[in-house]
Amino acid sequence: MSDNLLEVHIRHTLHTAEGILPMEVDFALAGNSIFALTGPSGAGKTTLLRQIAGLAMPESGWITFGKNPWLDTATRIHVPAQQRHIGFVFQDYALFPNMTVMQNLEFALPKIHNKELISHLLETAGLTQLTARKPHQLSGGQQQRVALARALVREPKLLLMDEPFAALDPDMQLQLQDLLLKLHRERPFTVILVTHDIGEIFRLADQVAVMENGRLTRLGTPAEMYLNDQTEALLIYGEVLTRERRNETLSVQAWIDGKIRQFNVPTHWEAQLQPGAKFTLRYSGGDVEIRILRT
């Protein structure tokens, strides 16, 4: 038995907008690390999180947590989600709308309530004055603070986060990233974070994996994944949304880093940069230069 906290070896069939894809995932995580999972939409990232959580069943394979088997299709082992003692934070908060902030946290607790932990999480997340409010009375950032506190109130060793900060403004994203790091330092736990934000990956993650078409195609530290050794430029990935010829320049709008970006390239790239085309860019921060490396 290895010393890894989590080991995942699963096979599944993904039904995507582009057709049926075989999903084959094999990886292991050490305890107390923050692991970012990125890649294009439809690659299987959310499906993988749900399978680790026990909310979805892969067709075959096994998952172990510590020395405990959570899943083994060969021997028909399947530990229910509520017995895996994990935390899960969704992009849409998933709070109970009829419960107050305090009730949302208390509902997530085991039978023996740790009132001191609830008080600490409320104070650390800046929610002490909001305990009697219901979700509709909170801002998006406040709701996500509640969702994070609720996920951690059970003191999980594994926290799964599915683009938890994507819908928030940049200032609130930074605040919640800081909160996650603070809580992680206080009570270390392992995190799997699905994100498209390269800045978030560099700020939070120890390791990052790119998932494409149901497989983890690249794995390493953020620097190994995104920095070019020769140019110290970021290598980022995008998908063309629209393009427009302007004299000798092609103005391109693309989905990059979880947001719509615009850049200009020479018109000889017009054939390669059709709407829907995927590409790799080299981004040099010094002069904000973006140029195509390959299509």
C-alpha positions in Angstrom: 0.0 0.0 0.0 1.4 3.4 -1.0 1.7 6.5 1.3 -0.5 8.6 -1.1 -3.6 9.9 0.5 -5.7 9.5 -2.7 -5.3 7.1 -5.6 -7.7 7.1 -8.6 -7.7 4.5 -11.4 -11.0 4.6 -13.3 -12.5 4.0 -16.7 -15.7 5.5 -17.9 -17.6 6.6 -21.1 -18.2 10.3 -21.5 -21.2 11.5 -23.5 -20.2 14.9 -24.8 -21.5 17.4 -27.4 -18.7 16.2 -29.6 -19.7 12.5 -29.2 -18.7 9.6 -27.0 -15.2 9.7 -25.4 -13.4 7.1 -23.4 -12.4 8.4 -20.0 -9.2 6.9 -18.5 -7.8 8.6 -15.4 -4.9 7.4 -13.3 -3.2 9.6 -10.6 -2.2 9.8 -7.0 -2.1 12.7 -4.6 -0.1 13.2 -1.4 -1.7 14.5 1.7 -2.2 18.2 2.4 -1.5 19.3 -1.2 -3.5 21.6 -3.4 -4.0 20.0 -6.8 -5.5 22.0 -9.7 -7.4 20.4 -12.5 -7.8 22.4 -15.7 -8.6 21.8 -19.4 -11.4 22.5 -21.9 -15.1 22.2 -21.1 -16.4 18.7 -21.6 -13.1 17.0 -20.9 -14.5 15.2 -17.8 -13.3 17.3 -14.9 -16.6 17.6 -13.1 -17.4 14.0 -13.8 -14.1 13.0 -12.2 -14.9 15.1 -9.1 -18.3 13.6 -8.7 -16.9 10.1 -9.0 -14.3 10.8 -6.3 -17.0 12.2 -4.1 -19.2 9.1 -4.6 -21.9 11.2 -6.4 -21.4 9.3 -9.7 -20.3 5.8 -10.5 -17.5 5.0 -13.0 -18.0 2.0 -15.2 -14.8 0.3 -13.8 -11.8 0.9 -11.7 -10.9 1.7 -8.1 -10.4 4.6 -5.7 -8.6 4.4 -2.4 -8.3 7.1 0.3 -5.5 6.4 2.7 -5.7 2.7 3.3 -9.4 2.6 2.8 -11.1 1.5 -0.5 -13.8 3.9 -1.5 -14.5 2.1 -4.7 -13.6 -1.2 -6.4 -15.9 -2.2 -9.2 -14.2 -5.7 -9.3 -15.2 -6.5 -5.8 -18.4 -4.3 -5.8 -17.1 -2.0 -3.1 -18.8 1.4 -3.2 -18.6 3.6 -0.1 -21.6 6.0 -0.2 -20.9 9.8 -0.5 -22.0 10.6 3.0 -19.5 8.1 4.4 -16.5 9.5 2.5 -16.2 12.5 4.8 -15.1 14.9 2.1 -16.0 18.5 1.5 -17.5 19.7 -1.8 -17.7 23.4 -2.9 -19.7 24.1 -6.1 -19.6 27.2 -8.3 -23.3 27.8 -7.7 -22.9 27.6 -3.8 -25.6 24.9 -3.4 -26.8 26.3 0.0 -30.1 25.4 1.5 -32.3 28.5 0.6 -34.7 28.0 3.6 -31.8 27.8 6.2 -29.8 30.6 7.8 -26.1 30.8 7.6 -25.8 29.1 11.0 -28.3 26.4 10.1 -26.4 25.6 6.9 -23.3 25.0 8.9 -25.0 23.0 11.6 -26.8 20.8 9.1 -23.4 19.8 7.7 -22.0 18.7 11.1 -22.0 15.2 12.4 -24.3 14.3 15.3 -21.7 15.6 17.8 -21.6 19.4 17.1 -18.3 21.2 17.3 -19.6 24.6 18.3 -16.0 26.0 18.7 -15.2 25.0 15.1 -18.3 26.7 13.8 -17.5 29.9 15.7 -13.9 29.8 14.4 -15.0 29.3 10.7 -17.6 32.0 11.0 -15.1 34.4 12.4 -12.3 33.5 10.0 -14.7 33.8 7.0 -16.1 37.2 8.2 -19.6 35.8 8.7 -20.1 36.3 12.4 -22.6 39.2 11.8 -24.5 37.3 9.1 -25.5 34.1 11.0 -29.2 34.8 11.0 -29.4 35.7 7.3 -30.6 33.3 4.6 -28.7 32.9 1.2 -30.9 35.3 -0.7 -29.9 38.0 1.7 -26.2 37.5 1.0 -23.9 38.7 -1.8 -22.3 36.1 -4.1 -19.0 36.4 -2.3 -20.7 35.9 1.1 -22.6 32.9 -0.1 -19.4 31.3 -1.3 -17.8 32.0 2.1 -20.7 30.1 3.7 -20.3 27.3 1.2 -16.5 27.0 2.0 -17.1 27.1 5.8 -19.9 24.5 5.5 -17.6 22.2 3.5 -14.9 22.5 6.2 -17.1 22.2 9.3 -16.8 18.4 9.0 -13.0 18.7 9.1 -12.5 16.8 5.9 -9.1 15.5 4.8 -10.2 16.0 1.2 -11.9 19.1 -0.3 -13.2 19.1 -3.8 -13.9 22.4 -5.5 -15.6 22.8 -8.9 -14.7 26.3 -10.2 -15.8 27.8 -6.9 -14.6 31.4 -7.6 -15.3 31.7 -11.3 -18.6 33.7 -11.0 -17.1 36.3 -8.6 -15.4 39.6 -9.4 -11.6 39.7 -9.3 -11.3 41.3 -5.9 -13.6 38.8 -4.3 -11.8 35.9 -6.0 -8.5 37.1 -4.4 -10.2 37.4 -1.0 -11.6 33.9 -1.1 -8.3 32.5 -2.4 -6.6 34.1 0.6 -9.3 32.6 2.9 -8.7 29.1 1.4 -5.0 29.4 1.9 -5.4 30.6 5.5 -7.7 27.8 6.4 -5.4 25.3 4.7 -2.5 26.5 6.8 -4.5 26.2 10.0 -5.9 22.7 9.4 -4.1 21.1 6.5 -6.2 19.1 4.1 -5.9 18.0 0.5 -7.7 20.0 -2.2 -8.6 19.1 -5.8 -9.6 22.4 -7.5 -11.1 22.6 -11.0 -10.3 26.0 -12.5 -9.5 27.7 -15.8 -7.8 30.6 -14.2 -4.0 30.4 -14.6 -3.4 33.1 -12.0 -5.5 31.1 -9.5 -3.4 28.0 -10.3 -0.1 29.8 -9.7 -1.5 31.3 -6.5 -2.9 28.1 -4.9 -1.7 24.9 -6.5 1.3 22.7 -5.7 0.6 20.6 -8.8 -1.6 21.0 -11.9 -3.0 18.6 -14.4 -4.5 19.3 -17.8 -7.5 17.1 -18.6 -8.4 16.7 -22.3 -10.9 14.3 -23.9 -11.2 12.2 -20.7 -7.5 11.9 -20.0 -4.8 13.7 -17.9 -2.4 14.7 -20.7 0.1 16.8 -18.7 1.0 16.9 -15.0 3.5 19.0 -13.1 4.0 22.1 -11.0 2.5 25.4 -12.3 5.9 26.6 -13.4 6.7 23.3 -15.2 3.3 23.4 -17.0 3.1 27.1 -18.0 6.6 28.6 -18.1 8.8 28.3 -21.1 12.4 27.7 -19.9 13.9 29.7 -22.7 11.6 32.7 -22.8 9.9 32.6 -19.3 6.6 33.1 -21.1 3.3 31.6 -20.1 2.0 28.9 -22.4 -1.8 29.2 -22.4 -4.6 27.5 -24.3 -7.6 28.9 -26.0 -10.5 28.5 -28.4 -11.5 30.9 -31.1 -15.0 32.5 -30.6 -15.0 35.1 -33.4 -12.5 36.8 -35.7 -12.6 40.0 -37.9 -10.2 41.1 -40.6 -9.1 44.8 -40.1 -6.8 45.8 -43.0 -3.6 43.7 -42.5 -4.6 42.5 -39.0 -6.9 39.7 -37.8 -8.7 40.7 -34.6 -9.6 37.5 -32.7 -11.9 37.0 -29.7 -11.1 33.8 -27.9 -12.0 31.8 -24.7 -8.7 31.9 -22.7 -8.1 31.4 -19.0 -11.9 31.1 -18.3 -12.6 34.5 -19.9 -13.2 36.1 -23.3 -9.9 37.7 -24.5 -9.1 39.7 -27.6 -5.8 39.8 -29.5 -4.5 40.7 -32.9 -2.4 38.6 -35.3 -1.3 38.9 -38.9 -4.0 37.9 -41.4 -2.0 34.9 -42.7 -3.4 33.1 -39.5 -6.9 33.4 -40.8 -7.2 29.9 -42.2 -6.0 28.3 -38.9 -8.0 30.5 -36.6 -11.5 29.5 -37.7 -14.2 29.9 -35.0 -14.1 26.8 -32.8 -10.4 26.2 -33.4 -8.2 25.4 -30.4 -4.7 26.8 -30.2 -1.7 27.4 -27.9 -0.4 31.0 -27.2 2.8 32.3 -25.8 2.2 35.2 -23.5 5.1 37.4 -22.6 4.1 39.6 -19.6 6.7 42.3 -20.1 5.3 43.8 -23.3 1.9 42.1 -23.2 2.8 40.3 -26.4 0.6 37.4 -27.5 1.6 35.3 -30.5 0.6 32.0 -31.9 2.9 29.0 -31.4 0.8 26.3 -33.0 -2.7 25.3 -33.9 
